[in-house]
Amino acid sequence: MDRREFHKMLALGLAAGLSLPTRGRSASPASDWNYDLARFGNVHLMHMTDVHAQLQPIYYREPQVNIGVHGARNRVPHVVGQALLDAYGLSSGSRESHAFTYLDFTEASQRFGKVGGFAHLSTLVKRVKANRPGAVLLDGGDLWQGSATALWTNGQDMVDASKLLGIDVMTGHWEFTLGTERIQEIIDKDLSGHIDFVAHNVKDADFGDPVFASHTMKEINGVPVAIIGQAFPYTPIANPAYFTEGWTFGIQERELQQKINDVRDSGAQVVVLLSHNGADTDMKLASRVTGLDAILGGHTHDAIPRAIEVKNAGGMTLVTNAGSNGKFLGVVDFDVRAGKIRDWSYTLLPVFSELLPADREMATFIAKSRAPFMAQLSQVLATTDDLLYRRGNFNGSFDQLICDALIDELDADISLSPGFRWGTSLLPGDDITMEDLMSQVAITYPTVTVSDMRGDFLKVVLEDVADNLFNADPYYQQGGDMVRVGGLDYAIAPSGTAGQRISDMTLAGKAIDPNKTYKVAGWASMQPLEGEPIWDVVSRWLQAKKTIAPVPLKEPVIKGLSANQGLA
């Protein structure tokens, strides 16, 4: 069978939901969802990322809008819905479709059930390890933040769960919002001897000394493997800088290349980067550095079904991204012989909770860790008649709910809410509990604010966020989504130039006056503030509403895009 015939057979197999043991390719799980993957090669890495402290099974809607512009146009991960299914030969209405797209989300969720949950993930990890001796479990960061219990325990429940799950190596991003002292305490007290925390690009601001280990070496079935860590490069910009005072971050491409060279010289036969850069940044980085066999990426919450082969001056680097919220587990295998990688295989496994029995030990731990908080977690605030979700470039129905609550409760003209990509989904008819609300707002800087803002400055705010999202150079993107808005309408040209993407700003049908001052409510200030937390404001509003009707989204008019597969 030649390569063309093999690819044809593979495409037909994927369309039928079959699993084929692939070499130099990415596999798709079987239609009967037998999670027992056939062993391949002799170096085995499992990868998860952006769990955001979700210990329990959840619903999670993939984006309907994930626009790629310039060089990223119609390129993975900026392909959504039916276009994504077509790109990968996946069937509509299938489990694969539900895992990787937003299509028919409510109906598919009712049919296929919840995803993730550490007890179910633990079962899958053990199953993969049983058939892959020496397999190493990697976490790409955003592990300890995103839930009520993680916030209330200062990250401890997730640290303990991570050790029980068997994570071997991790890097970070939202972890840093616990503050430098707490991070160092966890690493010294809890992770030592269990989990290697690696980040080559975090340095002491005064002397340039490394804050964390840059990498770790693991011998897997006799093969030396180097795992280099890359924490989120823009942590002090995306999150309050006072949490990481005295530390510097950045992409540090040149330093990374030197580190790759060093570990190769020390005998590493496989070198991977455990990254929290975001998918587009990882692909640019992979094209510019040499000697990396794979980048296992996170931050942008992209579930990429197959590994992307990125060419560079030294050959090729695989780039992967394993979604978010404990919904996926990536498995990468290398066949290493005589010190060289001869072949590889990659599979991204959706974690369907109903198909994976809960691991008893992990389930017991989760129940025990949640028990002191159950009264708070289970408090019913309201019932939703609408599908509530967050993810999307411009808005989500749960984001809109938060924006509307800010306007009503703080008597504001306009509200702004951060374009966070973490946050779970609720189906129509579900109760909205305090736990559900906290899955959208559980951060260490939750204070709400009300400020007077001139119309011209409001435009500057929107332009700055738009440039972070749609900059032509991935190295200048920070990986979030557009700020969510309440009250305000506007238009956006994603392919436009910096400072000229936002137009047609209106409030109640009247043009925003650049010289007029508006009352703007928000939360998640970058400055240390005392005051009412966002969850108190929104919970009060929800309790008064009792029932949440379908929420009209404040989404911008999009200009200048045609046939963009990131926009369904």
N, C-alpha and C positions, 0 to 999 in steps of 0.2 A: 504493500500500500504506500503510494507516494504521499507527500505532505499535503497536496491539494485534496486528495481523496480523504485523508484523515480529517482535515478541517471540515469537509462536507459532512462526514459522518458525525463529527462532534456537534455541528450545528443542528443536525436532525435529531440527535440524541437529546440536546438541551431543549429543543422545542417540544419533545415528548416527555420532558421531565426526568430523563435518565441520568444516571451518574456514570461517567466514564473515567477510569483511571488514566489521567493525562500526564504526559511528560512535556516539560517546557510549556505547560499550559495551566490554566485555572479550571478547576472542576466545579460542577454544580451538583448539589445534593440530590438524592434520588426521590422520586415521587412518593415512595412509601416511607421516606424519611428515616431510613436506616442510618443512624449516625455513626455506625462502626466503619470508619474510613479504612480502606485497604492501605497497608503500610507502604511507604515509598521512601527510598533513600535511607540515609543514616544520620542526618542532622534535622531535628524536628523542633520547630518553634510555634507556639500558640500565642495569639495576639488578641487583646481586647483593649478598648480605649473609651474614654468619655462616658463612663458609667454614671457619673453624677449621682453617686450614692443611692442608686435604686436597688435596694435589697429584695424588694418584692416584685412579682410579675406585674407588668404594666401594659397599657396600650400606648403605642407611639406611632404617629403619622409622619411618614416621610414627606419631604417638601413637594409642593406643587409648583413653586417658583424657586429656581436656583440658577439664575442667569449667568452665563459666561459671555464675556465681551472680549474684543480684540483677539489675542491668540487662544483664548479659552472658549471661544464661541463654538457651541455644538460639540464640545469635547468633554469627556468624562472628567469630573463628576457633574458637569453642567448639562445633564440630560435627564429629563423627568418623565414620569407617566408612560404613555404608550411608546414614546420614542425610546425610552430606556429598555422596555420589553423587546422592541424590535432590534435594538442594538445588540442584545445578548441572546436573542432567540428564545425568550421566555414566554410562556403562555398566559394570556389574559385569564383572570379568575383563579389562577393557581396559587399555591402557597408561596411560590417564588414571587409572583406579582404582588401579593400582600406584603411580603418581607421588604421588597425593594422599591415599591411605589406607594403613592397615596390613593391609587385608583379604588373606587368602591370601598372606601375605608371602613365605614360603619358596618356595611353588610359583611365584608370580609373579616372584620374583627369578631363579629358575632359567630361567624362560621369557624374560624381558625383559632379563636381564643387569644389569650394574652401572650406576651413575649418576655423573655428575660427572667429575672429573679435569681439570686445567688444560689439558692438551693438547687434549682434546675441547671444553672450554669455549672455548678460543682459536679453534678452527675455527668454532664458532657465532658468537662475537663478530665475527669477520671477515666471516662470511656476512651477518649483520645490517647491519654497517657498509657493506658493498658496495652495499646497496640503500637506504641511508639516509645521504646525504651529511651530514657534520658531526656524526654521532651521538656523544654523550658517554657514557662508561662510568663509573658511580658504584658505589662500594662502601660499604655501611652499617656496617662495623666488624666486629670479631671475625675479622679476616683473618689475623693473624700468630701466633695461638696455637691449639694443639690437636693437634699432632703431635710425634713425637720429634725430627724434624729441625728443626722450628721452634724447639723448646726448646734443642737442642744448638747451633744456630747463632745463638741470641739473636735470632731473628726474621729473620735475613738472607736465608734461602732464600725466604721468602714476600715480602719486600720486592723482591727481584730478580725473582721470578716475576710480581709485580703490575705492575712496570714493563714487563716483556715482554708481558704480557697487554694492556696499554694502558689501565689504569685512569687516569682523569683526576682524579677527586675522591673523597675518602674521609673518614669520621669514625671514632670509636673507642670501644672499651670494654676488651676483654681486652688490647688493645695496651698499656694503661697498666700492666699487671702486669710489664712489662719495666722499669719505673722511669722517673722523669722524665728522668734523664740520657740513657738509651738512646733514649727517644722523641725527645728534642730532637736527638740525634746523627743518627738516621735521617732526620728531617725536614730538617735542615740539609745533610747529606751526600748522602743518597740520593734524597729526594723532590723536592728543589729543582729546578725546571724540568721536572718530570715529573708529579707528583701533588700536587694541592692538598689539604692536611689541614685540614679546617674543623670548628670547634666553637664556636659563639657562647656556649655556657653553661659554659665552663671559664675560670675567672678566678684571678688571683693573690690569695691569701688576705689579704695585707697591704694592698694598695692597690686591689684590684679591677680591675687591668689585665687585658686579654685575654691568655691564654696562646697561643692559636692564632688564625689568621684566622677571623672569624665566617662569612664567605661568600666565594664567588668568582663572578665574572661571566663567562659564556661567550656569545659571539655564534654562534648556530646558524642558518645560512642567512639572515643579516641580522636575526635576532630576538635582542634582548638577554635572556638568561636568567640569573636569580640562583639560585644553589644555596647555601642556608644549612645549616650543619652543627649537629647536635644530638647530642653525645656522651651516653653512658649517664648519666642524672642521678644515680644512686645508686652510682657507682663506688667511693667511699671506704667505703661500707657493705657492698656485696656482695663486695668484694675488700679485702685489707688496706690500710688507710689510709696505711701508711708508703711504699707505692709512689708515691703522689701527694701526698706531704707538701708543704704550701704552696699547693696548688691547691684551689679549691672548684668544685662542680658544681651540680646542681639542674635542675629543669624550666625555670624562669625564663620563665614565660609572658608577663609584662609586657615584659621585655626583648626577647623574640622578636617580639612585636607591633610594638615600636618599630623593630626591624631590618627587618621586612617593609615597614613604612611608608617607611623610609629608602631601601631598594633600589627600591621603586616610584617614589619621588620622583626617584631618580637615573636612571630610564628603563627599568627592567626591565619587560618585557611578559609574562614568565612567571616565577613565583616558586615554587620547590619547597623542601621541607625534607628533607634527607638525615638520617634519624633513627635513633637506636638506643634509642628509648624502650620499645619493645614495642607490640604491636598495640592493646591496650585503651587504653593511655595516649595513643597517637597519635589514636585516635578521639575521646577526650575533648578533646584539644588542638585537633583540627580543628573541633570544635563551638564553641570559645571564642575562637579567633583568626580574624581576617579577612585576606583578601588572599593566602592561600596557595592555589595551584592544585592542588598535590599534596603528600602526605607519602609518601616512599619509605622504608618502615620496616624495622626489624630487631629483633634481640635475643630475641624469643620464639620464633623458628624456625618461624613459622606460614607454611605455603604456602597462600596465599589465591588461588584460581583467577581471581577477578575483582576489579577495583578496587571499593572501597566508596565510595559517594557520601555524604558527611557534610554536612548543612546547617549553616549558621551565619548570623550577622547580615549578613554581606557576600555571601552566596550559597552556594557549595558548594565543598568540598575533596575531592579523591580521596585515599583512603588505600589503600596497597598494602603487601604484605609478601612477600618473595621466598624464603621457606624458609631452608635452611641447607646447609652442607657442599658447596657448589658444585653442588647438585642442580638448581637453577633459574636462569633468566635472565629478568628482567622487561623488557619493552619497552613504553614509554609514548610515544605520539605525540600532539602537539598541532597542530592546524590554526590557525595564527595569521594573521589578516588585519586590516590597518588597526589594529594594536596590540592587538587583542582575540583571545582564544581563541574560535574559532567551533565547534570540535568536538574530540573526543579519541578515542583508541583505546588499549586496554591488552591485552597478551598475556603470560601467564606460561608460559614454555617449559621443560618438564622437559628436563634434559640426559641423554639416554640414550646412554651411551658407545658402544655397539655401532652406533648409527646415525650417529655423527659421527666421521669419520676423525680420527685424532690429528694435530694440527698438528706438522709435522716440527721446526720450530725450538723450540717449547715442549717437545716430547718429548725432544729432545736436551738441553735445559737441565735438565729434571727428572732425567734419567738421570745427568748429570754431577754435579748437586748431591747426589744420593742415594748416589753411588758410595762415598764414604769411610765410610758408615755401614751398608752393606748387611749386613755380618756380624752386627751387632747387631740390625738391623731384622728380619732373616730368621730369627733364633733361634726355634725351635719350643719353646714352653713346655708345651703340652698339646694335646689334641684335644677338641672339644666335640661332644656328642651332642644338644645343645639349641640352639635359636635364641637367640643372645645379642644384646641390644639395650639401649638406655638409655631412650629418651624415653617419658614418661608422668608424670602428676601425682604418683604415689605410689611407683612402683618400676619397675625394669627388670631383666631377668635378668642383665645384666652388672653392674649395681649390686649385685644380691644376691650375686653371686660375690665382689665386693670386700668386702661386709659380712661374709660368711662367712669369708673369708680373714683379716680383721682379728680376728675372735673366736678362730679357731683358732691363729693365729700369735702373738697377744699375750695369750692366755689370759684373755679378757675375758668378762663377763656379757652385755654389750650392745655393739653397734657402731653408729656413725653415719657416714654418708657424704653429702657435699653433693649437693643436687638439681640438678647441672649438666645442661643440656639438650644439650650437645655430646657427641659420641661416636658411633662407627660401629657397624655390625651385622655379625654373623657367622652363617652358615647352619649347620644341623646337619651334622656331618661335617668341618667346616673345622678346620684347625690354628689354634691360638691362638699367634700370634707375638708377639715383643716389640713390634713395631710396632702390632699390634692392641691390646695392653694399653696402650701409651702413648697411643693415640687416646682413651682414657678418663681418663687421669691426668696428662697432660703439662702441669704447671703449675709456676710459679716458687716456690711455697710448699708443697712436697709432704710435709713431715715428718709422720710418724705420731705420735699421742699416746695415752697411757693416763692416765686421770684417775678419781678417785673423785667420783661425782656422786650427790647425794641425789635421791630419787624426786620430790620436789616441784620441784626445779630441772629435772629431765628433762622434766617436763610443761611448764614455762615455755619450754624450748627448742622443743618441738614446737608450742606455741601461737604463739610468735613467728613461726616459719616459716609456719605456716598462715595467719596474718594477712597476711604478705607476699603469699601466693598468692591468698587469697580475700577480701581487703578489698573492701568495696563500692565504694570510691573508687579508680579506676585510678591516680590520682596517688600512692597509697600502696602500690602493688604494685611488686615489684622484678623480676618476670619469670622467676624460677626455678621449680623444682618442690619438693615436700616433701622434707625430709631423708630419705634412705634409712636403713632400720633393719635390724639383725640381732639376733636373739634376742627382741626386743620385739614384742608385739602391742598394738594399740590401736584405738579407734574415733574417727571424725572426723565432724563436722557442718559441711560447707563453708559452708552458709548461716547458721551460727550467728554469735554476736557474739564480739568479740575476747576472748580469755582463757577462753572457754567452748566451744571447738570440740572439744577433745580429752577423751576419757573412756575408761574400761574398759582401762586400761593393765595389761598382765600380762607376766610372765616365767615361762616353763615352766608356764603354767596358774595361777600364783599372782599375785594383785593386787600391783602395785607399791606398796610402802610409802613414803609421802611422807617419812618420817623415816629411812628406811634408805639406806645408801650402797651404790652399785653400781659395779663396775669397768667403765668405758666406754672403748672404743677408737674413735679417729677419725683424721682427717687434714685437711689444708688449714686449719690454724690461722690465725686472723687476726692472731696475734702472731708476730714473727720468732723462729723456733726452729731449733736445730741437732738433727739426728738422722737416723734412717733414713727414706729416702723411700718413699712408698707403692708405687712400682713394684718395689722390692726385696722388700717383704713379700708382695705378691700373686704375683710371679713365682716366688718360693720355694714358695709354697703350690701354685701350678699345676703346677710341676715334680714335686712330691711326689704330686699327684693323678693326673697323666698323662692321665686321661680325665675330662671333666666331664659328669656325668649331668644330666638335666633338673633345673633349680633351682627348688624351691618358693619362690614369692615371698612375702615378708612385706608384705602389703598390708592396710591398715586396713579395718575394717568401716565402710561409709559410711552415715551416717544423714541423714534429712531431705531426700533428693532423690527426685524422682519424674519420670519421663519427661524426663530430662535428656539431650539429644543429644550432650553431651560425654562421656558415659559409655556405652561399648558393652558 
